[in-house]
Each structure stands twice: as C-alpha cells, then as structure tokens.
Amino acid sequence: MNQQLDNFATAIKLHQEFYGLFDENSQEWVIVDATNNNDGDALPLWSTKELASVQLTGEWKGFVLQAISIEDWLEFWMDDLQDSAIVIGINWGINDNLSEVSLTDFTNIVMQAEDIG
C-alpha cells in the first residue's frame, strides 16, 4: 500500500468515518471523471473533515461535507456501488494527489480499519 493509502487507512481507523462532498439541492454526491480510466467515474473521498473542507472551492463551492461511517459503507454503499465501474479517489487534491483505487481495494481498506470491538 502506498503512503497515501496508509495515511487514509490510519485516519479512518482512528475516526471510523471518512468524507465526501454532497449537493443538498440535487441530493447527489460529487462524482467526477476518473483520471486513470477514460470511460469511468470516480467518487472522491477524504479521510478527515479538514482535508475534505479544503475542496469546497470553485466548482465544488456549493457542496457540503458529508461523513460516511465505516459501518454505513460496509452495510449500504458497498452493495449499492458493486455493479458500477466506479473507482474511489483517495484524498484528492492534497499535494496535487489524484490517487484512485478500485471499489474492491477501497472496501478492503475500510474493512481493515473497522473497529469491531
């Protein structure tokens, strides 16, 4: 696992949640073109509220931060996205990062970070 993924995993293990950007008017999450797949989409997610809040500028200025708990990801999101070709953008925009991982790899990271106790 690269440093970006290690940092993401460490942060979500500590807080048991991560963040996406949500449009309250359309009730839609930010979905963008994937950088590594010309035909695919990416769901950018951030490991902390602070990292996500930095992205609320420009075209994403009207969006709000929305926490996604590890429990909700594993119970709802994983199944809802399973049949899509979406990838997950990890802490996009931080140090010009545009890292993407597959839904399966991301879910494995989330599962390892889950606090079962």
C-alpha positions in Angstrom: 0.0 0.0 0.0 1.4 3.4 -0.9 1.8 6.2 1.6 -1.4 8.0 0.5 -3.4 4.8 1.2 -1.6 4.2 4.5 -2.4 7.8 5.7 -6.1 7.3 4.6 -6.4 4.0 6.4 -4.8 5.3 9.6 -7.1 8.3 9.8 -10.3 6.3 9.1 -9.3 3.7 11.6 -9.0 6.4 14.3 -12.2 8.2 13.5 -14.3 5.4 12.0 -15.5 7.7 9.2 -14.5 9.5 6.0 -15.9 12.3 4.0 -17.5 13.0 0.6 -18.9 16.1 -1.0 -22.7 16.2 -1.2 -25.1 18.6 -3.1 -28.1 19.2 -0.9 -30.1 20.6 -3.8 -29.8 17.6 -6.2 -29.2 15.1 -3.4 -26.2 13.8 -5.3 -22.6 13.0 -4.3 -19.7 14.5 -6.2 -18.8 12.1 -9.0 -16.1 13.0 -11.5 -14.3 11.6 -14.4 -11.6 9.1 -13.3 -8.1 10.1 -14.1 -6.9 6.6 -14.9 -9.9 5.3 -16.8 -11.2 7.5 -19.7 -14.7 5.8 -19.6 -15.1 5.6 -15.8 -16.2 7.7 -13.0 -14.5 8.4 -9.6 -16.1 9.1 -6.2 -13.6 11.3 -4.4 -13.4 10.7 -0.6 -11.3 12.2 2.1 -10.0 10.7 5.3 -10.7 13.8 7.5 -13.2 16.6 7.6 -10.3 19.1 7.4 -8.9 17.6 4.2 -12.3 17.5 2.6 -13.2 21.1 3.6 -10.2 22.4 1.6 -12.0 21.2 -1.5 -15.1 23.4 -1.0 -14.0 25.9 -3.6 -14.5 26.6 -7.3 -17.0 24.2 -8.9 -17.5 22.4 -5.5 -18.1 25.6 -3.5 -21.9 24.9 -3.2 -21.4 21.4 -1.9 -21.4 20.3 1.8 -19.2 17.8 3.7 -20.9 14.6 4.5 -19.5 12.0 6.8 -19.7 8.3 5.8 -19.2 5.9 8.6 -17.3 2.7 8.1 -20.4 0.8 9.2 -22.6 2.6 6.6 -20.0 2.0 3.9 -19.9 -1.7 4.6 -23.7 -2.1 5.1 -25.0 0.1 2.2 -22.5 1.8 0.0 -20.5 -1.3 -1.0 -23.6 -3.1 -2.2 -25.0 -0.1 -4.0 -21.8 0.6 -5.9 -20.9 -3.1 -6.5 -22.3 -3.2 -10.1 -20.8 0.1 -11.2 -17.4 0.7 -12.7 -16.6 3.5 -10.3 -13.3 3.9 -8.6 -12.5 5.8 -5.4 -10.4 8.9 -5.3 -8.3 8.9 -2.2 -7.7 12.4 -0.6 -7.9 14.1 -4.0 -6.3 17.5 -4.3 -3.9 17.0 -1.3 -0.4 17.7 -2.6 -1.8 17.5 -6.1 -2.8 13.9 -5.5 -5.2 12.1 -7.8 -4.8 8.6 -6.5 -7.6 6.1 -7.3 -8.3 2.6 -6.1 -10.8 0.1 -7.2 -14.0 -0.3 -5.2 -12.8 -3.7 -4.0 -9.4 -2.4 -2.8 -11.1 0.6 -1.1 -13.6 -1.7 0.7 -10.8 -3.9 1.8 -9.0 -0.9 3.3 -12.3 0.1 5.1 -12.8 -3.4 6.4 -9.3 -3.5 7.9 -10.0 -0.1 9.6 -13.3 -1.2 11.1 -13.4 -1.1 14.9 -15.3 -4.2 15.7 -14.8 -4.0 19.4 
